[in-house]
Amino acid sequence: MSCGDPHETDCSEVLDHLYEYLDSEMPVIDRDKFQHHFDECSPCLEKYGLEQAVKKLVKRCCGQDDVPADLRAKVMGRIELIRSGQAVPDHDVTSAPQET
């Protein structure tokens, strides 16, 4: 997705880190760059608005459910693998190992 115009911060970088922006999990300087990008790029702003709405809906519908600590650890481990560019296993990391 791109509006076709050149930006200081590339659309692909913004979209790759959109949830970090939504969750305020990035340094302020990066948040400022992203905000500047959204001010200039309507397709990215639209995607941001959509993802923000989905996040609010999920929180409203599922926000009271407690997540088991082991599931959270597995999901966070998978996210770290993806962020580091390592190979991600094809099997479901959230399921228990199968007995053979």
N, C-alpha and C positions, 0 to 999 in steps of 0.2 A: 504494500500500500504506500502510495506517495502521491503528493499533489503535483509532482513534476518539477517543482521549484527547488533550487539549491538551498540548503539550510546549514547552519553551523553544526547542528547535531543531526545526523542522518535519521530518516524515518525508521529504518530497520533497527537502529540502536534504541530508539525511543520505544518501539513496539516490543523489542526483546526484553526490555526492563520495565515494562508498563506496570506490572504488579508490584515491583519494588517501589515505584513512584506512588501507586495507590495506597500501599501499606506504610508509606513514610519510612522505608527501610534503606534510604540512600542518603549520602551526604547532602547538606543544604546546597552546596555549589552545583551538584548534579540536578537537584530538584529545580533550581533556578533555570538551568539550561533547558530542562524539559518543559517548564512553564513557558519559557520564551518560544520554544518550538511549537507548543500548542497554540500560542497566540498567532503564529504565522501559518500553521498548517491545519486546515479544516478537516482533511481526512483522518489525521491522527487525533485531533480533538474529538471527532465523532466516535472513533474507536475507544478513546479514553472514556467518553460519556457512557457508552454502551457497557464497557467493562465495570465502570463504577456502579451502574444500575444493577448489573448482575450480582456484584459483590454485596450491595445493600439488600437485595432480594434474598440471597442465600443467608445472610446474617439474620434477617428477620424471620425466615422460615426454619433455620437450623441453628441459630446462634445459642440456644440454650443447651444443646447436646454436648456432653463431655466427650472428648476424644481420648481413647486409651493411650497411655504414654508410649507403649511399644509401637503402636501404629504411627504416632507422630514422629517417633525416632526413625522409623523406616522411610516415611515419606520425606523427611528432611534429609536423610542420607541419599535418597534418589535425586532430590533437587540439587544437592551438592555435586553428585556425579555429573549431572547434566551441565551445571554451571562450569565445572572444571574441564568439560569436553571429553571426559572418559566415556568408555563404552557403557551403555546402560543395559542391564540384563533384560532378555525378552520375557522372562517369566514374571508373574505378578509378585512383587516384593512384599505386598501387604498380606499375602496368604501364608499360612503355616506350612513348614516343609512337609512333604509327603513321605510317609514311611514306606520302605520297599521290602 
